[in-house]
Amino acid sequence: MLKLILNVFIFLFSVIFAQFSGQMLYQIYQGVNVEKYQGKNFILEGKIFYNNEISNSSWIVLTTVPMNSKGKVMKDPTHTPDAGIYYKKGEWSSYEMKGKIDKNAMGLVIGVSVAGKGSYYLDDFKLYVLDGKDKIEIPVKNGDFEEGSLMPWQSHAAEKGSVMSISTAKSFSGKQSLLIDNSNADVKPSIGNNKEVGKMIDINGVKLYYEIYGQGDPLLLIHGNNSSMASFDNQLEVLSKKYQVIGLDSRGQGNSSSDDTKLTYELMADDVNVFLNKMNLKNVNVLGWSDGGNIAVILGMEYPDKVKKMAIMGTVLYNNETSVDPEINKILHQQVKEMKARGVAENNMDYRLKMLLLTEPNINPDALKKIQAPTLVMAGEHDVMPEKHTRLITDKIPNGKMLIFKGGDHEAPKNMPEKFNKAILEFFEE
């Protein structure tokens, strides 16, 4: 019966997972029985070799999804928090994902999610459960890919041209590994990955990537930490019907380049200012999400002539226990610790972006009085910052207005796009 449930779930998984895949092209997975280990912590391990260098648009992460006794998804897929923590150029990278098996889970689907047009070898997938001081290995069938077929591994390809096959060209152990090759994948143009409209521009010693859609008053999109303009995928179609939407990848993120200049939100706000100068733009509408909101606030403070109206989502003025959920900082500190232990250089962009989150911004609330533009200050009801901090920002901006998305979190633009887009349009059209 369990085997039947797992097989049914695999089909459901391929359909449901695609809804959360974003820019992912490929998922490889299998179901594992974890009924005996409900409520216990687990560790998923896997060896991955990158044939291409990792980038913000091309990476691979470990993935898990719990299933119940009826073979239904219990929660959204969970991924390795940051592929860059484990990546080693030209070597087998030892990926690890830690989590807790749901107390009602019958099975756990394990595997990888792949984004971009890269090529990878996978080997030695192992699943462990922690029972007190004991580390118990749960068998992963064909986890070393040494069998003649790929079973029971299955795949879901979001694009044509993605290839999965057993290979003897490279292995971590044994004689075989799994090759995933997306180099010939037929990727449909989308925001952040549209060569037809994408352009580069020299700004403050780096090259920033931007795309423009639609006609009307200019509306600039500024994305969050270690992300890209692609995060606004659920906003583009709606906004571009009424505005000239300008997507901009911040330095060192998306398709933009970086240098060794210390990362600060002030630097990135100056990047935006110079970009707007070179584009001969003033008095633009601005939509900033997370880090993009921090950048937008500084832009509005220091370059008020550039901002007509500003909508910011999930923004903070500084990082302490009053402004950010302590659990978030705990996770960030642990990730930085793991990166150091793996020998990741301090000039690595993933490392620098995490340190940016931990040490910045440092905005005096009273300085917000310099913002002249009407500002919509948004956050989710269950966001990473307490509502008091969002209220503080709103109260300190002379023409500020607060909106809390009930039931929402930091990912409201992605998870509740209809409500978010409606609020944005109403604000900019007031």
C-alpha positions in Angstrom: 0.0 0.0 0.0 2.8 2.4 0.9 4.5 1.8 -2.5 1.2 2.7 -4.2 0.9 5.9 -2.2 4.4 6.8 -3.0 3.9 6.3 -6.7 0.7 8.3 -6.7 2.5 11.0 -4.7 5.3 11.2 -7.2 2.8 12.2 -9.9 1.2 14.8 -7.7 4.6 16.0 -6.7 5.6 16.7 -10.3 2.5 18.7 -10.9 2.6 20.7 -7.6 6.3 21.2 -7.5 6.2 22.9 -10.9 4.0 25.6 -9.4 6.8 26.5 -7.0 9.7 26.0 -9.4 10.0 29.7 -10.6 13.1 29.6 -12.9 13.8 26.0 -12.3 14.1 23.8 -15.3 14.4 20.4 -13.8 13.6 18.3 -10.7 14.9 14.9 -9.9 13.3 13.0 -7.0 12.2 9.8 -5.3 9.9 9.0 -2.4 11.3 7.5 0.9 9.3 5.9 3.7 9.9 7.8 6.9 6.8 6.6 8.9 9.0 5.2 11.7 10.9 8.5 12.1 8.1 11.0 12.4 9.1 14.2 14.3 12.8 13.4 14.1 15.5 15.6 12.5 17.0 14.5 9.2 20.1 15.2 7.1 20.1 14.8 3.3 23.5 14.6 1.6 24.5 14.6 -2.0 27.7 15.1 -4.1 27.4 17.5 -7.0 29.9 18.5 -9.6 29.3 21.7 -11.6 30.5 21.5 -15.3 29.8 25.3 -15.4 30.5 27.9 -12.8 27.6 28.6 -10.4 25.8 31.9 -10.9 22.6 33.6 -9.8 20.8 32.2 -12.8 22.4 28.7 -12.9 22.5 26.5 -9.8 21.3 23.3 -8.2 19.9 22.7 -4.7 18.7 19.7 -2.6 15.0 19.6 -2.1 12.5 17.8 0.2 8.7 17.6 0.4 6.7 15.7 3.2 3.7 13.6 2.2 0.9 12.3 4.4 -0.8 8.9 4.6 -3.0 9.8 1.7 -0.1 10.7 -0.6 -0.8 14.4 -0.5 1.7 17.2 -0.2 1.8 18.5 3.4 4.0 21.6 2.9 5.7 23.6 0.1 9.0 22.2 -1.1 12.0 23.1 1.1 15.4 23.7 -0.6 19.0 24.0 0.5 19.0 27.7 1.6 21.9 28.7 -0.6 23.7 26.7 -3.3 26.8 29.0 -2.9 27.5 27.7 0.6 28.5 24.3 -0.7 29.8 25.1 -4.2 33.4 24.3 -5.0 34.7 25.2 -8.4 36.2 22.3 -10.3 35.6 19.8 -7.5 32.8 17.6 -6.2 30.7 19.8 -3.9 29.3 18.1 -0.7 25.8 19.4 -0.4 23.8 19.0 2.8 20.3 19.8 3.9 18.9 19.6 7.4 15.3 19.5 8.5 12.7 17.9 10.6 10.3 15.2 9.5 6.7 16.2 10.0 5.1 14.3 12.9 2.3 13.2 10.5 4.5 12.4 7.5 4.3 9.0 5.9 7.0 9.7 3.3 9.6 12.2 2.3 10.3 13.1 -1.3 14.0 13.8 -1.7 15.9 15.1 -4.7 17.3 18.2 -6.4 16.0 21.3 -8.1 18.0 22.8 -11.0 17.9 26.3 -12.4 19.5 27.7 -15.5 21.3 26.1 -18.5 24.1 24.4 -16.6 25.4 20.8 -16.6 25.9 18.7 -13.5 26.9 15.3 -12.2 25.2 13.9 -9.1 26.4 11.0 -6.9 26.1 9.4 -3.5 22.8 10.6 -2.2 22.2 9.6 1.4 19.5 10.3 4.0 20.0 10.1 7.8 17.7 10.4 10.8 19.0 11.7 14.1 17.7 9.6 17.0 19.3 10.9 20.2 23.0 10.4 19.7 22.5 7.9 16.9 22.7 8.8 13.2 20.6 6.2 11.4 20.9 5.9 7.6 17.6 5.4 5.7 18.3 3.5 2.5 18.0 5.7 -0.7 17.5 3.3 -3.6 20.0 3.7 -6.3 21.5 6.7 -4.4 24.9 6.0 -5.9 23.4 5.6 -9.5 25.3 2.3 -10.0 22.3 0.3 -11.2 21.5 -0.2 -14.8 18.5 2.0 -14.8 17.5 5.3 -13.1 14.7 3.8 -11.2 13.3 4.7 -8.7 14.5 8.3 -9.5 12.0 10.3 -11.6 12.2 13.7 -13.2 10.0 16.6 -14.0 11.3 18.9 -16.8 9.9 22.4 -17.1 11.5 23.0 -20.5 12.3 21.0 -23.6 15.9 20.0 -24.2 16.8 19.1 -20.6 18.6 15.7 -20.4 19.1 13.2 -17.6 21.2 10.1 -18.0 23.5 7.7 -16.3 27.2 8.5 -17.0 30.5 6.9 -16.6 32.4 10.0 -17.5 32.8 11.2 -13.9 31.9 9.8 -10.5 32.5 10.6 -6.9 32.6 6.9 -5.9 31.9 3.7 -7.9 31.8 3.8 -11.7 28.7 5.9 -12.5 26.9 9.1 -11.6 23.8 10.9 -12.8 24.3 13.6 -15.5 21.8 16.5 -15.7 22.4 18.6 -18.8 20.4 21.8 -19.4 22.8 23.4 -21.8 20.4 22.8 -24.8 17.2 23.5 -22.8 14.7 25.7 -24.7 14.3 28.4 -22.2 11.4 30.8 -22.9 12.2 34.5 -22.5 11.1 35.9 -19.2 11.8 38.9 -17.0 15.5 38.7 -15.9 16.3 36.2 -18.7 15.1 38.0 -21.9 18.0 38.5 -24.4 15.6 40.2 -26.8 15.3 43.3 -24.5 18.1 42.9 -21.9 20.9 45.4 -22.0 24.1 46.2 -20.0 25.1 49.6 -18.8 28.4 50.8 -17.1 27.6 52.1 -13.7 30.2 53.0 -11.0 32.8 50.6 -12.3 30.4 47.6 -12.8 28.0 46.5 -15.5 24.4 46.5 -14.5 21.8 44.5 -16.4 18.3 45.9 -17.1 15.2 45.2 -19.1 12.3 47.5 -20.1 8.7 46.5 -20.8 5.6 48.5 -21.7 4.8 52.1 -22.1 3.7 54.9 -19.8 5.2 56.5 -16.7 8.5 54.8 -15.7 8.3 52.3 -12.8 11.6 50.9 -11.5 11.7 47.5 -9.9 14.4 46.9 -7.2 14.7 43.3 -6.1 15.9 41.6 -2.8 19.1 40.1 -1.5 20.9 37.6 -3.7 18.0 37.7 -6.2 17.2 39.4 -9.5 14.5 41.2 -11.3 13.0 37.8 -12.0 11.5 37.8 -8.6 8.9 40.2 -9.9 7.6 37.7 -12.5 4.2 37.8 -10.9 4.0 41.6 -11.2 5.4 42.2 -14.7 2.3 41.4 -16.9 0.0 43.5 -14.7 2.3 46.5 -14.3 3.6 46.7 -17.8 0.0 47.3 -19.1 0.0 50.7 -17.5 3.6 51.6 -16.9 7.0 51.5 -18.6 8.5 48.8 -16.3 12.2 48.9 -15.8 13.8 45.9 -14.2 17.3 46.4 -12.8 19.7 43.7 -11.4 21.7 45.1 -8.5 25.5 44.8 -8.6 26.8 41.2 -8.2 23.3 39.8 -8.6 21.2 38.4 -11.5 23.1 39.2 -14.6 25.0 42.3 -13.2 28.7 42.2 -12.5 30.5 43.2 -9.4 33.9 44.5 -8.1 35.6 44.4 -4.8 34.0 47.7 -3.5 32.5 47.1 -0.1 28.8 46.4 -0.5 26.4 48.9 1.2 22.9 49.9 0.5 24.2 53.5 0.0 26.4 52.2 -2.8 23.5 50.4 -4.4 21.3 53.4 -4.1 24.0 55.5 -5.8 24.1 52.8 -8.5 20.4 53.4 -9.1 20.8 57.2 -9.1 23.6 57.0 -11.7 21.6 54.5 -13.7 18.6 56.9 -13.8 20.9 59.8 -14.7 22.3 57.8 -17.7 18.8 56.9 -18.7 17.7 60.5 -18.5 15.0 59.6 -16.0 13.7 61.7 -13.1 10.6 61.5 -11.0 10.0 57.8 -11.5 7.8 55.4 -9.5 9.8 52.9 -7.5 8.8 49.4 -6.3 11.3 47.9 -3.9 11.1 44.5 -2.2 13.2 43.5 0.8 16.7 44.7 0.1 15.2 46.6 -2.8 13.0 48.5 -0.2 16.1 49.4 1.8 17.8 50.7 -1.4 14.6 52.6 -2.4 14.4 54.3 1.0 18.0 55.6 0.7 17.3 56.7 -2.9 14.3 58.6 -1.7 16.3 60.2 1.1 19.4 61.1 -0.8 18.1 61.7 -4.3 14.5 62.9 -3.9 14.3 64.3 -7.4 14.5 60.8 -8.7 11.4 59.5 -6.9 7.8 60.3 -7.8 6.1 57.7 -5.6 7.6 54.8 -3.8 6.1 51.4 -2.7 8.3 49.3 -0.4 7.8 45.7 0.8 9.5 44.0 3.7 11.9 46.9 4.5 14.1 47.5 7.6 16.1 50.5 8.8 18.6 48.4 10.8 19.2 44.9 12.0 18.6 44.1 15.6 16.1 42.2 17.8 13.5 45.0 17.3 13.6 45.0 13.5 14.3 41.4 12.4 13.2 38.0 13.7 16.1 36.7 15.8 15.7 33.3 14.1 16.6 34.8 10.7 19.8 36.2 12.1 20.6 32.8 13.8 20.2 31.1 10.4 22.4 33.8 8.7 25.1 33.4 11.3 25.1 29.7 10.9 25.3 30.0 7.1 28.3 32.3 7.3 29.9 29.9 9.8 29.4 27.0 7.3 30.8 29.1 4.5 33.9 29.9 6.5 34.4 26.3 7.5 34.2 25.3 3.8 36.9 27.9 2.9 34.6 30.2 1.0 36.5 33.5 0.4 35.3 36.7 2.0 35.1 38.3 -1.5 32.6 35.6 -2.6 29.4 37.4 -3.5 27.2 35.0 -1.6 29.3 35.6 1.5 29.3 39.4 1.0 25.5 39.5 0.5 25.0 37.5 3.8 27.3 39.9 5.6 25.3 42.8 4.1 22.1 41.4 5.7 23.8 41.0 9.1 25.5 44.4 9.2 23.3 46.8 7.2 21.4 49.0 6.8 22.1 51.6 9.3 19.4 54.2 8.7 18.4 56.7 11.4 14.6 56.7 11.6 14.6 60.5 11.9 16.4 60.8 8.5 13.3 59.5 6.8 11.8 63.0 7.0 14.0 63.8 4.0 11.8 61.6 1.8 9.4 63.8 -0.2 7.6 61.1 -2.2 4.3 59.6 -1.1 5.3 56.1 0.1 3.4 52.9 0.6 5.1 50.8 3.3 4.1 47.2 3.1 4.8 44.0 5.0 3.2 40.6 5.5 1.3 39.8 8.7 3.9 37.1 9.3 6.9 38.9 7.9 10.5 38.7 9.1 10.2 42.1 10.7 7.6 43.0 13.5 4.7 45.2 12.6 6.1 47.8 15.0 9.1 48.4 12.8 7.0 48.7 9.7 4.8 51.2 11.6 8.0 53.1 12.7 9.0 53.5 9.0 5.6 54.7 8.0 5.3 57.2 10.8 8.7 58.7 10.1 8.0 59.3 6.4 6.1 62.6 6.0 3.7 61.1 3.5 3.8 57.5 4.5 1.0 54.9 4.4 1.1 51.4 5.8 -0.4 48.2 4.4 -0.2 44.8 6.1 -1.1 41.8 4.1 -3.2 39.6 6.3 -2.0 36.0 6.3 1.0 37.0 4.2 4.7 36.8 4.9 7.9 38.3 3.4 7.0 36.6 0.0 3.7 38.3 -0.5 4.5 39.5 -4.0 5.1 35.9 -5.0 2.5 34.1 -2.8 -0.4 36.5 -3.1 0.2 38.4 -6.3 -3.4 39.4 -6.9 -3.7 41.3 -3.6 -0.2 42.7 -3.9 -0.6 43.9 -7.5 -4.0 45.4 -6.8 -2.5 47.4 -3.9 0.4 48.6 -6.0 -1.8 49.8 -8.9 -4.2 51.5 -6.6 -1.4 53.4 -4.8 0.5 54.5 -7.9 -2.8 55.6 -9.6 -4.0 57.7 -6.6 
